[in-house]
Amino acid sequence: MKAVANDVSEGYMTINPLVLKKFDKDMIKDLFEHLNKAMAAARNLAAPFNDVPALRQKNMKLQRLHNAIVILRNFARERRIPI
């Protein structure tokens, strides 16, 4: 699941309900953990304020991870999976 979280942050994979249907409860919980860890790691990246492309890349990673977490939470809530 760590690889999936990294792929999501880099933009190689998107999380949507069709992808999540293939996962069982434990995989969903594991993915949620790894997405949160990847979000924390992306937040800790230090980019200088005058380096606009680096700031943009960091913000895009954070946006992708946040969107994936929101989709995962809603999917888990619909399936009554406690996260």
Biopython code that builds the backbone (N, CA, C, O; Angstrom):
import numpy as np
from Bio.PDB.StructureBuilder import StructureBuilder

atoms = [
    (1, "MET", "N", (0.812, -1.198, 0.000)),
    (1, "MET", "CA", (0.000, 0.000, 0.000)),
    (1, "MET", "C", (0.857, 1.265, 0.000)),
    (1, "MET", "O", (0.412, 2.331, -0.423)),
    (2, "LYS", "N", (2.087, 1.129, 0.479)),
    (2, "LYS", "CA", (2.978, 2.286, 0.475)),
    (2, "LYS", "C", (3.243, 2.733, -0.959)),
    (2, "LYS", "O", (3.315, 3.930, -1.240)),
    (3, "ALA", "N", (3.387, 1.773, -1.859)),
    (3, "ALA", "CA", (3.632, 2.108, -3.258)),
    (3, "ALA", "C", (2.420, 2.808, -3.868)),
    (3, "ALA", "O", (2.570, 3.733, -4.666)),
    (4, "VAL", "N", (1.229, 2.370, -3.493)),
    (4, "VAL", "CA", (0.011, 3.011, -4.001)),
    (4, "VAL", "C", (-0.064, 4.455, -3.513)),
    (4, "VAL", "O", (-0.410, 5.353, -4.280)),
    (5, "ALA", "N", (0.261, 4.682, -2.237)),
    (5, "ALA", "CA", (0.237, 6.043, -1.692)),
    (5, "ALA", "C", (1.256, 6.926, -2.405)),
    (5, "ALA", "O", (0.976, 8.090, -2.690)),
    (6, "ASN", "N", (2.437, 6.379, -2.694)),
    (6, "ASN", "CA", (3.440, 7.158, -3.420)),
    (6, "ASN", "C", (2.991, 7.448, -4.848)),
    (6, "ASN", "O", (3.211, 8.546, -5.358)),
    (7, "ASP", "N", (2.362, 6.465, -5.496)),
    (7, "ASP", "CA", (1.855, 6.682, -6.853)),
    (7, "ASP", "C", (0.769, 7.748, -6.875)),
    (7, "ASP", "O", (0.700, 8.549, -7.807)),
    (8, "VAL", "N", (-0.068, 7.760, -5.863)),
    (8, "VAL", "CA", (-1.118, 8.784, -5.777)),
    (8, "VAL", "C", (-0.485, 10.160, -5.618)),
    (8, "VAL", "O", (-0.902, 11.117, -6.270)),
    (9, "SER", "N", (0.518, 10.263, -4.754)),
    (9, "SER", "CA", (1.137, 11.574, -4.515)),
    (9, "SER", "C", (1.870, 12.080, -5.747)),
    (9, "SER", "O", (1.938, 13.288, -5.971)),
    (10, "GLU", "N", (2.421, 11.172, -6.553)),
    (10, "GLU", "CA", (3.137, 11.577, -7.762)),
    (10, "GLU", "C", (2.200, 11.774, -8.952)),
    (10, "GLU", "O", (2.611, 12.321, -9.975)),
    (11, "GLY", "N", (0.958, 11.338, -8.832)),
    (11, "GLY", "CA", (-0.005, 11.541, -9.899)),
    (11, "GLY", "C", (-0.082, 10.393, -10.887)),
    (11, "GLY", "O", (-0.722, 10.527, -11.931)),
    (12, "TYR", "N", (0.557, 9.258, -10.584)),
    (12, "TYR", "CA", (0.529, 8.112, -11.488)),
    (12, "TYR", "C", (-0.744, 7.299, -11.341)),
    (12, "TYR", "O", (-1.107, 6.545, -12.243)),
    (13, "MET", "N", (-1.422, 7.444, -10.218)),
    (13, "MET", "CA", (-2.639, 6.678, -9.943)),
    (13, "MET", "C", (-3.640, 7.582, -9.249)),
    (13, "MET", "O", (-3.267, 8.452, -8.463)),
    (14, "THR", "N", (-4.903, 7.372, -9.543)),
    (14, "THR", "CA", (-5.944, 8.115, -8.844)),
    (14, "THR", "C", (-6.793, 7.131, -8.045)),
    (14, "THR", "O", (-6.980, 5.979, -8.435)),
    (15, "ILE", "N", (-7.291, 7.612, -6.939)),
    (15, "ILE", "CA", (-8.167, 6.798, -6.098)),
    (15, "ILE", "C", (-9.605, 7.191, -6.413)),
    (15, "ILE", "O", (-9.972, 8.364, -6.342)),
    (16, "ASN", "N", (-10.406, 6.199, -6.761)),
    (16, "ASN", "CA", (-11.828, 6.426, -6.982)),
    (16, "ASN", "C", (-12.590, 5.196, -6.495)),
    (16, "ASN", "O", (-11.976, 4.164, -6.225)),
    (17, "PRO", "N", (-13.893, 5.285, -6.380)),
    (17, "PRO", "CA", (-14.664, 4.145, -5.853)),
    (17, "PRO", "C", (-14.496, 2.857, -6.659)),
    (17, "PRO", "O", (-14.578, 1.767, -6.093)),
    (18, "LEU", "N", (-14.265, 2.961, -7.961)),
    (18, "LEU", "CA", (-14.079, 1.749, -8.758)),
    (18, "LEU", "C", (-12.793, 1.024, -8.381)),
    (18, "LEU", "O", (-12.756, -0.207, -8.359)),
    (19, "VAL", "N", (-11.758, 1.768, -8.091)),
    (19, "VAL", "CA", (-10.491, 1.167, -7.657)),
    (19, "VAL", "C", (-10.656, 0.568, -6.269)),
    (19, "VAL", "O", (-10.142, -0.515, -5.990)),
    (20, "LEU", "N", (-11.368, 1.266, -5.406)),
    (20, "LEU", "CA", (-11.510, 0.828, -4.016)),
    (20, "LEU", "C", (-12.401, -0.399, -3.866)),
    (20, "LEU", "O", (-12.320, -1.087, -2.848)),
    (21, "LYS", "N", (-13.246, -0.693, -4.849)),
    (21, "LYS", "CA", (-14.112, -1.875, -4.765)),
    (21, "LYS", "C", (-13.303, -3.163, -4.684)),
    (21, "LYS", "O", (-13.758, -4.155, -4.116)),
    (22, "LYS", "N", (-12.099, -3.143, -5.254)),
    (22, "LYS", "CA", (-11.257, -4.341, -5.269)),
    (22, "LYS", "C", (-10.583, -4.597, -3.922)),
    (22, "LYS", "O", (-10.057, -5.686, -3.695)),
    (23, "PHE", "N", (-10.593, -3.614, -3.035)),
    (23, "PHE", "CA", (-9.878, -3.716, -1.761)),
    (23, "PHE", "C", (-10.793, -4.259, -0.672)),
    (23, "PHE", "O", (-11.991, -3.975, -0.653)),
    (24, "ASP", "N", (-10.215, -5.042, 0.232)),
    (24, "ASP", "CA", (-10.976, -5.485, 1.396)),
    (24, "ASP", "C", (-10.780, -4.487, 2.540)),
    (24, "ASP", "O", (-10.090, -3.479, 2.385)),
    (25, "LYS", "N", (-11.391, -4.777, 3.683)),
    (25, "LYS", "CA", (-11.372, -3.825, 4.806)),
    (25, "LYS", "C", (-9.960, -3.530, 5.284)),
    (25, "LYS", "O", (-9.609, -2.374, 5.523)),
    (26, "ASP", "N", (-9.147, -4.574, 5.423)),
    (26, "ASP", "CA", (-7.785, -4.368, 5.923)),
    (26, "ASP", "C", (-6.946, -3.555, 4.943)),
    (26, "ASP", "O", (-6.134, -2.725, 5.352)),
    (27, "MET", "N", (-7.145, -3.796, 3.662)),
    (27, "MET", "CA", (-6.390, -3.040, 2.658)),
    (27, "MET", "C", (-6.788, -1.567, 2.671)),
    (27, "MET", "O", (-5.941, -0.693, 2.485)),
    (28, "ILE", "N", (-8.063, -1.292, 2.889)),
    (28, "ILE", "CA", (-8.530, 0.094, 2.939)),
    (28, "ILE", "C", (-7.942, 0.804, 4.151)),
    (28, "ILE", "O", (-7.508, 1.951, 4.050)),
    (29, "LYS", "N", (-7.926, 0.127, 5.297)),
    (29, "LYS", "CA", (-7.334, 0.729, 6.498)),
    (29, "LYS", "C", (-5.843, 0.978, 6.300)),
    (29, "LYS", "O", (-5.323, 2.021, 6.696)),
    (30, "ASP", "N", (-5.160, 0.021, 5.687)),
    (30, "ASP", "CA", (-3.726, 0.152, 5.434)),
    (30, "ASP", "C", (-3.451, 1.300, 4.463)),
    (30, "ASP", "O", (-2.517, 2.078, 4.661)),
    (31, "LEU", "N", (-4.260, 1.401, 3.423)),
    (31, "LEU", "CA", (-4.088, 2.491, 2.464)),
    (31, "LEU", "C", (-4.327, 3.840, 3.130)),
    (31, "LEU", "O", (-3.607, 4.800, 2.856)),
    (32, "PHE", "N", (-5.321, 3.925, 3.994)),
    (32, "PHE", "CA", (-5.600, 5.172, 4.708)),
    (32, "PHE", "C", (-4.398, 5.586, 5.553)),
    (32, "PHE", "O", (-4.022, 6.758, 5.579)),
    (33, "GLU", "N", (-3.797, 4.613, 6.246)),
    (33, "GLU", "CA", (-2.606, 4.903, 7.055)),
    (33, "GLU", "C", (-1.466, 5.432, 6.199)),
    (33, "GLU", "O", (-0.827, 6.426, 6.545)),
    (34, "HIS", "N", (-1.217, 4.764, 5.081)),
    (34, "HIS", "CA", (-0.097, 5.158, 4.227)),
    (34, "HIS", "C", (-0.351, 6.494, 3.530)),
    (34, "HIS", "O", (0.587, 7.257, 3.298)),
    (35, "LEU", "N", (-1.591, 6.780, 3.199)),
    (35, "LEU", "CA", (-1.898, 8.092, 2.617)),
    (35, "LEU", "C", (-1.641, 9.201, 3.635)),
    (35, "LEU", "O", (-1.114, 10.258, 3.289)),
    (36, "ASN", "N", (-2.014, 8.957, 4.885)),
    (36, "ASN", "CA", (-1.750, 9.957, 5.927)),
    (36, "ASN", "C", (-0.257, 10.139, 6.162)),
    (36, "ASN", "O", (0.204, 11.262, 6.371)),
    (37, "LYS", "N", (0.506, 9.044, 6.131)),
    (37, "LYS", "CA", (1.958, 9.148, 6.288)),
    (37, "LYS", "C", (2.578, 9.908, 5.117)),
    (37, "LYS", "O", (3.478, 10.726, 5.309)),
    (38, "ALA", "N", (2.098, 9.638, 3.910)),
    (38, "ALA", "CA", (2.616, 10.341, 2.739)),
    (38, "ALA", "C", (2.253, 11.821, 2.797)),
    (38, "ALA", "O", (3.031, 12.669, 2.360)),
    (39, "MET", "N", (1.082, 12.133, 3.331)),
    (39, "MET", "CA", (0.677, 13.534, 3.491)),
    (39, "MET", "C", (1.600, 14.239, 4.479)),
    (39, "MET", "O", (2.022, 15.370, 4.236)),
    (40, "ALA", "N", (1.911, 13.586, 5.578)),
    (40, "ALA", "CA", (2.823, 14.184, 6.565)),
    (40, "ALA", "C", (4.212, 14.384, 5.964)),
    (40, "ALA", "O", (4.855, 15.406, 6.204)),
    (41, "ALA", "N", (4.670, 13.411, 5.188)),
    (41, "ALA", "CA", (5.988, 13.537, 4.556)),
    (41, "ALA", "C", (5.997, 14.673, 3.539)),
    (41, "ALA", "O", (6.984, 15.400, 3.430)),
    (42, "ALA", "N", (4.909, 14.827, 2.797)),
    (42, "ALA", "CA", (4.835, 15.908, 1.806)),
    (42, "ALA", "C", (4.778, 17.269, 2.488)),
    (42, "ALA", "O", (5.326, 18.246, 1.976)),
    (43, "ARG", "N", (4.125, 17.336, 3.629)),
    (43, "ARG", "CA", (4.073, 18.605, 4.364)),
    (43, "ARG", "C", (5.447, 18.998, 4.894)),
    (43, "ARG", "O", (5.763, 20.183, 4.991)),
    (44, "ASN", "N", (6.263, 18.001, 5.238)),
    (44, "ASN", "CA", (7.577, 18.274, 5.807)),
    (44, "ASN", "C", (8.618, 18.658, 4.766)),
    (44, "ASN", "O", (9.719, 19.075, 5.124)),
    (45, "LEU", "N", (8.292, 18.524, 3.489)),
    (45, "LEU", "CA", (9.241, 18.940, 2.456)),
    (45, "LEU", "C", (9.414, 20.451, 2.513)),
    (45, "LEU", "O", (8.440, 21.205, 2.497)),
    (46, "ALA", "N", (10.657, 20.874, 2.579)),
    (46, "ALA", "CA", (10.935, 22.310, 2.643)),
    (46, "ALA", "C", (11.265, 22.810, 1.241)),
    (46, "ALA", "O", (12.197, 22.325, 0.600)),
    (47, "ALA", "N", (10.499, 23.773, 0.779)),
    (47, "ALA", "CA", (10.745, 24.383, -0.527)),
    (47, "ALA", "C", (10.948, 25.879, -0.316)),
    (47, "ALA", "O", (10.160, 26.519, 0.380)),
    (48, "PRO", "N", (11.997, 26.439, -0.910)),
    (48, "PRO", "CA", (12.209, 27.885, -0.756)),
    (48, "PRO", "C", (11.057, 28.678, -1.385)),
    (48, "PRO", "O", (10.461, 28.257, -2.376)),
    (49, "PHE", "N", (10.770, 29.809, -0.795)),
    (49, "PHE", "CA", (9.630, 30.602, -1.255)),
    (49, "PHE", "C", (9.840, 31.196, -2.642)),
    (49, "PHE", "O", (8.869, 31.508, -3.333)),
    (50, "ASN", "N", (11.080, 31.355, -3.055)),
    (50, "ASN", "CA", (11.322, 31.930, -4.380)),
    (50, "ASN", "C", (11.361, 30.861, -5.470)),
    (50, "ASN", "O", (11.491, 31.194, -6.648)),
    (51, "ASP", "N", (11.251, 29.590, -5.104)),
    (51, "ASP", "CA", (11.252, 28.491, -6.072)),
    (51, "ASP", "C", (9.805, 28.082, -6.363)),
    (51, "ASP", "O", (9.260, 27.180, -5.727)),
    (52, "VAL", "N", (9.207, 28.752, -7.322)),
    (52, "VAL", "CA", (7.783, 28.550, -7.620)),
    (52, "VAL", "C", (7.488, 27.129, -8.113)),
    (52, "VAL", "O", (6.509, 26.539, -7.655)),
    (53, "PRO", "N", (8.278, 26.552, -9.016)),
    (53, "PRO", "CA", (7.962, 25.177, -9.448)),
    (53, "PRO", "C", (7.999, 24.154, -8.307)),
    (53, "PRO", "O", (7.184, 23.232, -8.280)),
    (54, "ALA", "N", (8.929, 24.309, -7.376)),
    (54, "ALA", "CA", (8.993, 23.374, -6.246)),
    (54, "ALA", "C", (7.781, 23.539, -5.334)),
    (54, "ALA", "O", (7.229, 22.551, -4.850)),
    (55, "LEU", "N", (7.370, 24.775, -5.100)),
    (55, "LEU", "CA", (6.170, 25.016, -4.284)),
    (55, "LEU", "C", (4.930, 24.440, -4.956)),
    (55, "LEU", "O", (4.068, 23.853, -4.303)),
    (56, "ARG", "N", (4.856, 24.618, -6.260)),
    (56, "ARG", "CA", (3.703, 24.112, -7.001)),
    (56, "ARG", "C", (3.657, 22.585, -6.945)),
    (56, "ARG", "O", (2.590, 21.997, -6.771)),
    (57, "GLN", "N", (4.818, 21.949, -7.091)),
    (57, "GLN", "CA", (4.880, 20.492, -7.031)),
    (57, "GLN", "C", (4.464, 19.984, -5.648)),
    (57, "GLN", "O", (3.728, 19.003, -5.539)),
    (58, "LYS", "N", (4.935, 20.647, -4.604)),
    (58, "LYS", "CA", (4.571, 20.260, -3.240)),
    (58, "LYS", "C", (3.070, 20.406, -3.024)),
    (58, "LYS", "O", (2.431, 19.517, -2.460)),
    (59, "ASN", "N", (2.510, 21.518, -3.468)),
    (59, "ASN", "CA", (1.074, 21.751, -3.287)),
    (59, "ASN", "C", (0.233, 20.771, -4.098)),
    (59, "ASN", "O", (-0.838, 20.363, -3.651)),
    (60, "MET", "N", (0.703, 20.388, -5.282)),
    (60, "MET", "CA", (-0.035, 19.404, -6.081)),
    (60, "MET", "C", (-0.031, 18.037, -5.392)),
    (60, "MET", "O", (-1.043, 17.335, -5.400)),
    (61, "LYS", "N", (1.109, 17.658, -4.796)),
    (61, "LYS", "CA", (1.167, 16.398, -4.043)),
    (61, "LYS", "C", (0.166, 16.424, -2.896)),
    (61, "LYS", "O", (-0.593, 15.476, -2.694)),
    (62, "LEU", "N", (0.177, 17.528, -2.147)),
    (62, "LEU", "CA", (-0.750, 17.646, -1.021)),
    (62, "LEU", "C", (-2.198, 17.590, -1.487)),
    (62, "LEU", "O", (-3.038, 16.969, -0.835)),
    (63, "GLN", "N", (-2.493, 18.230, -2.602)),
    (63, "GLN", "CA", (-3.858, 18.237, -3.125)),
    (63, "GLN", "C", (-4.285, 16.832, -3.547)),
    (63, "GLN", "O", (-5.395, 16.401, -3.236)),
    (64, "ARG", "N", (-3.412, 16.119, -4.252)),
    (64, "ARG", "CA", (-3.751, 14.756, -4.680)),
    (64, "ARG", "C", (-3.992, 13.844, -3.479)),
    (64, "ARG", "O", (-4.946, 13.066, -3.461)),
    (65, "LEU", "N", (-3.122, 13.949, -2.480)),
    (65, "LEU", "CA", (-3.273, 13.103, -1.295)),
    (65, "LEU", "C", (-4.544, 13.448, -0.521)),
    (65, "LEU", "O", (-5.250, 12.556, -0.051)),
    (66, "HIS", "N", (-4.830, 14.726, -0.392)),
    (66, "HIS", "CA", (-6.043, 15.141, 0.323)),
    (66, "HIS", "C", (-7.291, 14.626, -0.392)),
    (66, "HIS", "O", (-8.203, 14.107, 0.251)),
    (67, "ASN", "N", (-7.335, 14.763, -1.706)),
    (67, "ASN", "CA", (-8.492, 14.281, -2.462)),
    (67, "ASN", "C", (-8.651, 12.769, -2.315)),
    (67, "ASN", "O", (-9.771, 12.275, -2.182)),
    (68, "ALA", "N", (-7.543, 12.035, -2.340)),
    (68, "ALA", "CA", (-7.607, 10.580, -2.179)),
    (68, "ALA", "C", (-8.120, 10.208, -0.793)),
    (68, "ALA", "O", (-8.899, 9.265, -0.651)),
    (69, "ILE", "N", (-7.689, 10.940, 0.227)),
    (69, "ILE", "CA", (-8.141, 10.660, 1.593)),
    (69, "ILE", "C", (-9.635, 10.942, 1.732)),
    (69, "ILE", "O", (-10.349, 10.176, 2.380)),
    (70, "VAL", "N", (-10.109, 12.019, 1.139)),
    (70, "VAL", "CA", (-11.539, 12.349, 1.204)),
    (70, "VAL", "C", (-12.365, 11.261, 0.519)),
    (70, "VAL", "O", (-13.386, 10.829, 1.052)),
    (71, "ILE", "N", (-11.930, 10.823, -0.648)),
    (71, "ILE", "CA", (-12.651, 9.775, -1.373)),
    (71, "ILE", "C", (-12.637, 8.475, -0.577)),
    (71, "ILE", "O", (-13.649, 7.779, -0.499)),
    (72, "LEU", "N", (-11.493, 8.151, 0.013)),
    (72, "LEU", "CA", (-11.371, 6.926, 0.805)),
    (72, "LEU", "C", (-12.260, 6.974, 2.046)),
    (72, "LEU", "O", (-12.907, 5.983, 2.384)),
    (73, "ARG", "N", (-12.293, 8.113, 2.720)),
    (73, "ARG", "CA", (-13.161, 8.254, 3.905)),
    (73, "ARG", "C", (-14.633, 8.068, 3.539)),
    (73, "ARG", "O", (-15.362, 7.357, 4.230)),
    (74, "ASN", "N", (-15.068, 8.707, 2.452)),
    (74, "ASN", "CA", (-16.470, 8.588, 2.041)),
    (74, "ASN", "C", (-16.807, 7.159, 1.636)),
    (74, "ASN", "O", (-17.886, 6.659, 1.954)),
    (75, "PHE", "N", (-15.891, 6.505, 0.937)),
    (75, "PHE", "CA", (-16.112, 5.115, 0.542)),
    (75, "PHE", "C", (-16.233, 4.224, 1.774)),
    (75, "PHE", "O", (-17.109, 3.362, 1.843)),
    (76, "ALA", "N", (-15.343, 4.439, 2.750)),
    (76, "ALA", "CA", (-15.375, 3.637, 3.978)),
    (76, "ALA", "C", (-16.651, 3.903, 4.769)),
    (76, "ALA", "O", (-17.221, 2.984, 5.356)),
    (77, "ARG", "N", (-17.096, 5.148, 4.788)),
    (77, "ARG", "CA", (-18.329, 5.469, 5.505)),
    (77, "ARG", "C", (-19.528, 4.786, 4.849)),
    (77, "ARG", "O", (-20.407, 4.275, 5.543)),
    (78, "GLU", "N", (-19.568, 4.774, 3.517)),
    (78, "GLU", "CA", (-20.668, 4.113, 2.818)),
    (78, "GLU", "C", (-20.675, 2.611, 3.086)),
    (78, "GLU", "O", (-21.739, 2.006, 3.213)),
    (79, "ARG", "N", (-19.500, 2.015, 3.172)),
    (79, "ARG", "CA", (-19.379, 0.579, 3.411)),
    (79, "ARG", "C", (-19.373, 0.223, 4.893)),
    (79, "ARG", "O", (-19.263, -0.948, 5.255)),
    (80, "ARG", "N", (-19.492, 1.238, 5.749)),
    (80, "ARG", "CA", (-19.475, 1.064, 7.211)),
    (80, "ARG", "C", (-18.180, 0.386, 7.674)),
    (80, "ARG", "O", (-18.192, -0.536, 8.490)),
    (81, "ILE", "N", (-17.075, 0.872, 7.127)),
    (81, "ILE", "CA", (-15.758, 0.384, 7.522)),
    (81, "ILE", "C", (-15.161, 1.416, 8.467)),
    (81, "ILE", "O", (-14.918, 2.551, 8.058)),
    (82, "PRO", "N", (-14.917, 1.049, 9.724)),
    (82, "PRO", "CA", (-14.308, 2.026, 10.645)),
    (82, "PRO", "C", (-12.833, 2.231, 10.305)),
    (82, "PRO", "O", (-12.072, 1.276, 10.150)),
    (83, "ILE", "N", (-12.460, 3.481, 10.197)),
    (83, "ILE", "CA", (-11.057, 3.805, 9.878)),
    (83, "ILE", "C", (-10.402, 4.371, 11.112)),
    (83, "ILE", "O", (-9.220, 4.715, 11.080)),
]
sb = StructureBuilder()
sb.init_structure("model")
sb.init_model(0)
sb.init_chain("A")
sb.init_seg("    ")
for serial, (resi, resn, name, xyz) in enumerate(atoms, 1):
    if name == "N":
        sb.init_residue(resn, " ", resi, " ")
    sb.init_atom(name, np.array(xyz, "f"), 0.0, 1.0, " ", f" {name:<3s}", serial, name[0])
structure = sb.get_structure()
